[in-house]
Structure formats: structure tokens, C-alpha cells
Amino acid sequence: MLNFESFLDLALIWYGLIFTALLLYVILDGFDLGVGILFPFAPTDQCRDRMMNSIAPFWDGNETWLVLAGGGLFAAFPLAYAILMPALYVPIIVMLLGLIFRGVAFEFRFKASGKSRRIWDYAFHFGSLTATFFQGVVLGTVVQGITVEGRRYAGGAFDWVDAYSIMVGIALVFGYALLGSTWLVMKTEGETQQWARQSGSYVLGYVGLFIAVVSISMPVMDPAVRSLWFSLPNFFYLLPVPFLTALFFAFIWRDLHKGREVRPFIFSIGVFVLSYMGLAISMWPWIVPTAVTFRQAAAAPESQSLLLIGTVFLLPLVLGYTAYCYYLFRGKASHESAY
């Protein structure tokens, strides 16, 4: 086997791969979860049909990135996995149940009619809402830090239940709703698109409020984060992140009211990317904040190099397939079932 560890920083590469996989999951599965969150509020059944058809070719493939992130964490950083999972068993299991329930509802809705279809409409909505909320709860729990003694989790099964984690869960619901509404602006037309514009304008303010709250609270809770962002010259180096975030919010608001179709979704992705960058900067170099760094949690170099060989071959295939899928199903979605 090639001795990759002799000339590659394997721990850093895998740290970057896992963070990238999580970002891709948040963006790609975020918009279709957002569509599910908005689903029951659509004005007509025909609008709901358009919404469902707009994500039908993509929703299951989007979840690939969550598998890569979770599997990569288990294989490349087993210590972090062993600490984080006991702390987050309950919200992660509920999140996965939400994703499963949502997937089942997605399949059954296309075969149902009448009152039973309405049941699957709400199942799709509540599955999406549950999965999103508990993803935010997991994020809020990790950001606050995990109680660690030695090499194990030292807290309780429900330490994740607090006001901050619940707030981040609600924040992510609004964030995904923004992605979902701007996706619908791009992929639909007529009544559905107009309603999506109104929905996007409504949730945009809440997303901005929650981003501001999280951005302020992290430096307040952690002196190291406060020193990182507000010391000189770091402040000037990192200033473009909040500046561009605010600028993108202004662009989204303007484009939603100026009749633009593609740009609101692109700028919504930009907001998520910049927010994610800010989070990654604040968490560096921790993989279990503020207890274990990614180097301390890394698996043996031999294991990481073997995993990297498979990833080098498979990751381009997944990216290529994903890009081709989005290219093939480009254009507007209709209300006619073609699943």
C-alpha cells in the first residue's frame, strides 16, 4: 500500500472532507427539506404537486452526503464518533426517523388519493420538520461543547435539551424554509412561484435574526472564539464573512421583489456557505468542541490512507452523477405526476 501518510496530512484532509460533505448535505438536502417544511401551506393541491415534482429526482440522492459525513467520522475519527454519539443518540435517532418517515410519505403520496393523500401530505411535512429541527438541535449542542472526561462522554442522555439547542433547531427550520422557497421560485411558475416569493420574503427576516443571534452568542459563550474574531489583525481578515452575508441578504430581498428566478436561490446558498465558513472558523481545530481536536481524534494513518484510496475513486463518481442528475432535470416542474 502506498505510504500516503509520509507526504499527506491525512487528518487534515479527512477533516476537510467531512466538513465539505456536511456543507453539501446542508445545501442539497436543505432545500428539499425546506420544501417539505413549506408543503402544507401551499395554496392548492396543484401547487403541492409542483413542489413534490420539483424535488422528486433529487431528494434521495441528496442524503448521500449525510452518509459520507457520518461514515467518514466513524472511520477517520473514531474517538470523536465515540464521544459525540452517546451525547447525541436521542436527537440523531429522532432525526433519522424523521427522514425515514418523510421518505415513506414521499413514495406513498404518489399512489394515494383523496383523504389518504392528505395524510401523506402531513406525514411528509412533519417528517421534514422533525428531521430539520433535530439537525439544528445537534448543531446547537455541539457548538456549546460536549462534557468529556478522559476519552469518553461524561454527560447524560438528555443534556442536549436546553434553550440554546432548541433555538438553533428553530433557526435551521427557517433557514431550510428559505432554501426551499427560493428553490421553488427557480423551479416553478405561476401561482406556486408567486406564493414561494412571498414565503421567501417572510422567512428571510427570521433567518437574518437567528444568524445574528448565533453570531453574537458564540463569542459571548466562548472567550477563545471572541479572541479569534475580535483580535487584531484577525478582525480585518474575517470581516468579509459577515459583510458578504449581509450583502447577500440584501440581494435576496431585492431579487425576490424584482422577479428574478435563479439568483435568490444562488444567494441563499451563499448565505449558508458563509455561515458555515464562520462556524468552521470558530470551531477550528476542534472536532469535539472544546475537548478534542481533529488530530487527537484521528485514526491510525494506515487506516486513513486506505480509506482515502477508495474516496479518491468514488467521490468524483458521486459528484459527477449528482451534477448530471441536476442537469438532466433542469427547467420548470409541472403539476403532473411523473415519479
Sequence and secondary structure as in RCSB ss.txt:
>XXXX:A:sequence
MLNFESFLDLALIWYGLIFTALLLYVILDGFDLGVGILFPFAPTDQCRDRMMNSIAPFWDGNETWLVLAGGGLFA
AFPLAYAILMPALYVPIIVMLLGLIFRGVAFEFRFKASGKSRRIWDYAFHFGSLTATFFQGVVLGTVVQGITVEG
RRYAGGAFDWVDAYSIMVGIALVFGYALLGSTWLVMKTEGETQQWARQSGSYVLGYVGLFIAVVSISMPVMDPAV
RSLWFSLPNFFYLLPVPFLTALFFAFIWRDLHKGREVRPFIFSIGVFVLSYMGLAISMWPWIVPTAVTFRQAAAA
PESQSLLLIGTVFLLPLVLGYTAYCYYLFRGKASHESAY
>XXXX:A:secstr
   GGGTS HHHHHHHHHHHHHHHHHHHHHHHHHHHHHGGGSSSHHHHHHHHHHHTTTHHHHTHHHHHHHHHHHH
H HHHHHHHHHHHHHHHHHHHHHHHHHHHHHHHHTT  THHHHHHHHHHHHHHHHHHHHHHHHHHHHHH   EET
TEE S TTTT SHHHHHHHHHHHHHHHHHHHHHHHHH  HHHHHHHHHHHHHHHHHHHHHHHHHHHHHHHH HHH
HHHHHSTTHHHHHTHHHHHHHHHHHHHHHHHHHT SSHHHHHHHHHHHHHHHHHHHHHTTEEETTTEEHHHH   
HHHHHHHHHHHHHHHHHHHHHHHHHHHHT S   SS   
